[in-house]
Amino acid sequence: MRTTGLISHVLAAVRARLWVYVGAVALVGVAVLALEQSSEDTVFYKSWGFDATNLPYKADVDARMAVEAGKARAAENGKMLMVTFGANWCPDCLTLQKNLRDPETHAYAERNFEMVNIDVGDSAKSARVERDLDMTVNTIPLAMFYSSEGEPICDTQRGELKPSRHYSSREILGFLREVVDYRRAVSPDQRQ
């Protein structure tokens, strides 16, 4: 009888604390999955030269305020404004940003442009940006260019930068030169 009583007490204790044990196991499982996902993200971003702390498209940036601040900086510095719409999950967007960081391309862009990146990584963000900026985001990466006076010059609404993963930093540099010299956006693979 004594053994049966002990077993009954143990089973009652486990039943009483079952949710504690299930919760602990679930918490450990979630932690393992998060670490695994974090590791996959790290590998994904590192292939483009980024890590989780320096991603180009920040989720907490207010599009309207960022563009207005960019226009103000462009006017103050006598530069054009380049606004890039993209997402951190988009290989073409990350490749474009990587190419913009190439030393020669970066130096040219710094001399000629104020730059703003806008995250449109999900449908809610995209809809909010479209509403706030009265525009359509039909492809990413999408770049819009403005004069130092804040007037629209050209954009890549026709997908000129869509296959950015196939462009080199030299081709992106040529694309930017076309924007500066001729005020037009011509796909890097269509330039003469």
C-alpha positions as CSV (number, residue, x, y, z in Angstrom):
1,M,0.0,0.0,0.0
2,R,2.8,2.3,0.8
3,T,4.3,2.1,-2.7
4,T,0.9,2.7,-4.3
5,G,0.5,5.8,-2.1
6,L,3.9,7.2,-3.1
7,I,3.2,6.6,-6.8
8,S,-0.2,8.3,-6.4
9,H,1.5,11.3,-4.8
10,V,4.1,11.6,-7.6
11,L,1.5,11.3,-10.3
12,A,-0.7,14.0,-8.5
13,A,2.3,16.3,-8.3
14,V,3.2,15.9,-12.0
15,R,-0.5,16.4,-12.9
16,A,-0.7,19.5,-10.7
17,R,2.5,21.0,-12.3
18,L,2.0,19.5,-15.8
19,W,1.6,23.0,-17.4
20,V,4.8,24.1,-15.7
21,Y,6.7,21.2,-17.3
22,V,5.0,21.6,-20.7
23,G,5.7,25.3,-20.5
24,A,9.4,24.8,-19.8
25,V,9.7,22.3,-22.6
26,A,7.9,24.7,-25.0
27,L,10.1,27.6,-23.9
28,V,13.3,25.6,-24.5
29,G,11.9,24.6,-28.0
30,V,11.1,28.2,-28.9
31,A,14.6,29.3,-27.8
32,V,16.3,26.6,-29.9
33,L,14.2,27.6,-32.9
34,A,15.0,31.2,-32.4
35,L,18.7,30.5,-32.2
36,E,18.4,28.3,-35.3
37,Q,16.5,31.0,-37.2
38,S,18.9,33.7,-36.0
39,S,21.8,31.6,-37.3
40,E,20.1,31.2,-40.7
41,D,19.5,35.0,-40.9
42,T,23.1,35.7,-40.0
43,V,24.3,33.5,-42.8
44,F,21.8,35.0,-45.2
45,Y,22.8,38.6,-44.4
46,K,26.5,38.0,-44.2
47,S,26.5,36.8,-47.8
48,W,25.7,40.4,-48.7
49,G,28.1,42.0,-46.2
50,F,25.4,42.8,-43.6
51,D,24.6,41.5,-40.1
52,A,21.5,41.9,-38.0
53,T,22.7,45.2,-36.6
54,N,23.4,47.0,-39.9
55,L,20.6,46.0,-42.2
56,P,19.8,48.7,-44.8
57,Y,16.0,48.8,-44.5
58,K,15.0,49.7,-40.9
59,A,11.4,48.7,-39.9
60,D,10.9,51.7,-37.6
61,V,11.6,54.5,-40.1
62,D,8.7,56.7,-40.9
63,A,8.7,57.0,-44.7
64,R,7.3,60.5,-45.0
65,M,9.6,62.0,-42.4
66,A,12.6,60.2,-43.8
67,V,11.9,61.5,-47.3
68,E,11.3,65.0,-46.1
69,A,14.5,65.0,-44.1
70,G,16.3,63.7,-47.1
71,K,14.9,66.4,-49.3
72,A,16.0,69.0,-46.7
73,R,19.6,67.6,-46.6
74,A,19.7,67.5,-50.5
75,A,18.6,71.1,-50.7
76,E,21.1,72.2,-48.0
77,N,24.0,70.3,-49.7
78,G,23.0,70.9,-53.4
79,K,22.7,67.2,-54.1
80,M,20.1,65.0,-55.6
81,L,18.0,62.7,-53.4
82,M,17.9,58.9,-54.0
83,V,15.1,57.1,-52.1
84,T,15.4,53.3,-52.3
85,F,12.4,51.2,-51.4
86,G,13.2,47.6,-50.5
87,A,13.3,44.8,-47.9
88,N,15.9,43.0,-46.0
89,W,14.5,39.6,-47.2
90,C,15.0,40.6,-50.9
91,P,18.2,39.4,-52.5
92,D,18.0,42.1,-55.2
93,C,17.6,44.8,-52.6
94,L,20.5,43.6,-50.5
95,T,22.7,43.2,-53.6
96,L,21.9,46.8,-54.7
97,Q,22.8,48.1,-51.2
98,K,26.1,46.0,-51.2
99,N,27.0,47.5,-54.6
100,L,26.3,51.0,-53.3
101,R,28.8,50.3,-50.6
102,D,31.6,49.5,-53.1
103,P,34.3,52.2,-52.4
104,E,34.2,53.8,-55.9
105,T,30.4,53.6,-56.2
106,H,30.0,54.8,-52.6
107,A,32.3,57.8,-53.2
108,Y,30.4,58.8,-56.3
109,A,27.0,58.4,-54.6
110,E,28.2,60.4,-51.5
111,R,29.3,63.3,-53.8
112,N,26.0,63.4,-55.8
113,F,23.2,62.1,-53.6
114,E,21.6,62.2,-50.2
115,M,20.3,58.7,-49.7
116,V,17.3,57.4,-47.9
117,N,16.2,53.7,-47.6
118,I,12.6,52.8,-46.9
119,D,11.4,49.4,-45.8
120,V,8.5,48.0,-47.6
121,G,9.1,44.4,-46.4
122,D,5.5,43.4,-46.0
123,S,2.1,44.4,-47.5
124,A,1.1,46.6,-44.5
125,K,4.3,48.6,-44.7
126,S,4.0,48.9,-48.4
127,A,0.4,50.1,-48.2
128,R,1.4,52.6,-45.5
129,V,4.3,54.0,-47.6
130,E,2.1,54.2,-50.7
131,R,-0.5,56.1,-48.8
132,D,1.9,58.4,-47.0
133,L,4.0,59.2,-50.1
134,D,1.1,59.1,-52.6
135,M,2.9,56.6,-54.8
136,T,2.9,53.0,-55.9
137,V,5.5,50.4,-55.0
138,N,5.1,47.9,-57.8
139,T,8.6,46.3,-57.7
140,I,11.6,46.3,-55.4
141,P,14.2,47.5,-55.3
142,L,12.6,50.7,-56.4
143,A,14.6,53.9,-56.6
144,M,13.1,57.4,-56.9
145,F,15.3,60.4,-57.6
146,Y,14.6,64.0,-56.8
147,S,16.5,67.3,-57.6
148,S,18.0,69.4,-54.9
149,E,14.8,71.4,-55.1
150,G,12.8,68.4,-54.3
151,E,11.3,67.9,-57.7
152,P,11.0,64.3,-59.1
153,I,13.5,63.5,-61.7
154,C,13.1,59.8,-62.6
155,D,12.4,56.5,-61.0
156,T,12.7,52.8,-61.6
157,Q,9.0,51.9,-61.6
158,R,9.6,49.9,-64.8
159,G,11.9,47.5,-62.9
160,E,15.3,48.8,-64.0
161,L,16.8,47.7,-60.7
162,K,14.7,44.5,-60.2
163,P,17.5,42.1,-61.3
164,S,20.1,43.9,-59.1
165,R,21.6,40.6,-58.1
166,H,22.9,40.3,-61.6
167,Y,24.6,43.7,-61.6
168,S,28.1,44.6,-60.5
169,S,29.0,47.6,-58.5
170,R,30.5,49.1,-61.7
171,E,27.1,48.7,-63.5
172,I,25.4,50.4,-60.6
173,L,27.9,53.2,-60.8
174,G,27.1,53.6,-64.5
175,F,23.4,53.7,-63.7
176,L,24.0,56.5,-61.1
177,R,26.1,58.4,-63.6
178,E,23.2,58.2,-66.1
179,V,20.8,59.6,-63.5
180,V,23.2,62.5,-62.7
181,D,24.3,63.3,-66.2
182,Y,21.1,62.7,-68.2
183,R,18.4,62.8,-65.5
184,R,17.0,59.4,-66.6
185,A,16.9,55.8,-65.1
186,V,18.2,53.3,-67.6
187,S,18.6,49.7,-66.7
188,P,22.3,48.9,-66.2
189,D,22.1,46.1,-68.8
190,Q,20.6,48.4,-71.4
191,R,23.2,51.2,-71.1
192,Q,25.5,51.6,-74.1
